[in-house]
Amino acid sequence: MGRTINHIELASKDLTETKKFYSRLFGWKFEQFGDGYMMFRTTPKTSAVGGGFNLSKTVKPGTTQFYVDVKSIPQALQKAKSLGGRPLKRKTAIGGGMGYWGTLKDPHGNTIGVWSKR
């Protein structure tokens, strides 16, 4: 469901729960990297962009924003809600034929954007 982005780093209060949420929401693959860091890949390709989650006592919302290409924004937002996230911005046209966007909060307070051509 998810597409490549770039190496992005986010905070997480619980790496196990973060892994569970994003692997179920976007199908991302995770690998533990030391005690307080969890790497993720958005596609099976080793050259594909991914990132990591730093273990943190607090998560400051709004410090990182990225968009993930999804087939259906309403479905992605509903799925996020069912996994403990919270939809923020419903499907909204960008204009100029550039598609649509929306946002959600993960269970730790990170804001994530979703984008779709349709």
Secondary structure by P-SEA (a helix, b strand, c coil): ccccccbbbbbbccaaaaaaaaaaacbbbbbbccccbbbbbccccccccccccccccccccccbbbbbbcccaaaaaaaaaaacbbbccccccccccccccbbbbcccbbbbbbbbcc
